[in-house]
Amino acid sequence: LKERTALTGFLRAQGIGAVFHYVPLHDSPAGLRHGRGGHLPVTTDISQRLLRLPIYSGMTSDDVRRVASAVKSFYHPISRAGA
C-alpha cells in the first residue's frame, strides 16, 4: 500500500493520473452485508497493489512511452539521472 501510494504521488507530480479503483468484494459494503465473512489475506494484499494507469482511445505512442518511462524511473531511480 505504501509503494502504491508513493508511485501514485510520483506519477501525479509528473502530470500522470493513476488511480486505485478496486475494492475486493469481501471488503465492499455489499460483500460485508451479504457475504459469508472471512479473512482473505491474498485477495486483500493483491488489491492493495493494483493501480490503474491511464489508457484512453486518443492516447498516442508518445503518451504510452511517457507513462511507461515514468513507472520505470520510479522503480529504477538511477535511470532518472541519465534521462
C-alpha positions as CSV (number, residue, x, y, z in Angstrom):
1,L,0.0,0.0,0.0
2,K,2.9,2.4,0.8
3,E,4.5,1.6,-2.5
4,R,1.3,2.2,-4.5
5,T,0.7,5.4,-2.7
6,A,4.3,6.6,-3.4
7,L,4.0,5.6,-7.1
8,T,0.7,7.4,-7.4
9,G,2.2,10.6,-6.0
10,F,5.3,10.2,-8.2
11,L,3.2,9.9,-11.3
12,R,0.9,12.8,-10.2
13,A,4.0,15.0,-9.8
14,Q,4.7,14.3,-13.5
15,G,1.2,15.1,-14.6
16,I,0.2,11.4,-15.0
17,G,-3.1,10.4,-13.4
18,A,-3.1,6.9,-11.9
19,V,-5.9,5.8,-9.6
20,F,-6.8,3.0,-7.3
21,H,-10.2,1.6,-8.0
22,Y,-10.6,-2.0,-6.9
23,V,-12.2,-3.0,-3.6
24,P,-12.3,-6.7,-3.0
25,L,-15.9,-8.0,-2.8
26,H,-15.4,-9.3,0.7
27,D,-14.4,-5.8,1.8
28,S,-17.1,-3.9,-0.1
29,P,-20.3,-2.8,1.7
30,A,-22.4,-5.3,-0.2
31,G,-19.9,-8.1,0.5
32,L,-19.8,-7.3,4.2
33,R,-23.6,-7.2,4.3
34,H,-24.4,-10.3,2.1
35,G,-21.2,-12.3,2.2
36,R,-20.2,-15.2,4.4
37,G,-17.5,-13.2,6.0
38,G,-14.0,-14.5,6.5
39,H,-10.5,-13.2,6.1
40,L,-9.0,-13.4,2.6
41,P,-5.4,-12.1,3.0
42,V,-4.1,-12.8,-0.5
43,T,-7.1,-11.0,-2.1
44,T,-6.6,-8.1,0.2
45,D,-2.9,-8.0,-0.4
46,I,-3.2,-8.0,-4.2
47,S,-6.0,-5.4,-4.2
48,Q,-3.6,-3.1,-2.3
49,R,-1.1,-3.4,-5.1
50,L,-3.4,-2.6,-8.1
51,L,-3.1,0.7,-9.8
52,R,-4.9,1.8,-12.9
53,L,-2.6,3.6,-15.3
54,P,-4.0,6.0,-17.9
55,I,-5.4,4.4,-21.0
56,Y,-7.8,6.0,-23.5
57,S,-8.6,5.9,-27.2
58,G,-6.7,9.1,-28.0
59,M,-3.5,8.0,-26.3
60,T,-0.5,8.3,-28.6
61,S,2.5,6.2,-28.7
62,D,4.4,9.1,-27.1
63,D,1.9,9.1,-24.3
64,V,2.4,5.4,-23.7
65,R,6.1,5.8,-23.7
66,R,5.9,8.7,-21.2
67,V,3.8,6.7,-18.8
68,A,6.0,3.6,-19.1
69,S,9.1,5.6,-18.7
70,A,7.8,7.3,-15.6
71,V,6.8,3.9,-14.0
72,K,10.3,2.5,-14.9
73,S,12.0,5.5,-13.4
74,F,10.1,5.1,-10.1
75,Y,11.5,1.6,-9.8
76,H,14.9,2.3,-11.2
77,P,15.8,5.8,-9.9
78,I,19.3,5.7,-11.3
79,S,17.8,5.9,-14.8
80,R,16.2,9.3,-13.8
81,A,19.7,10.8,-13.5
82,G,20.6,9.6,-17.0
83,A,17.4,10.8,-18.6
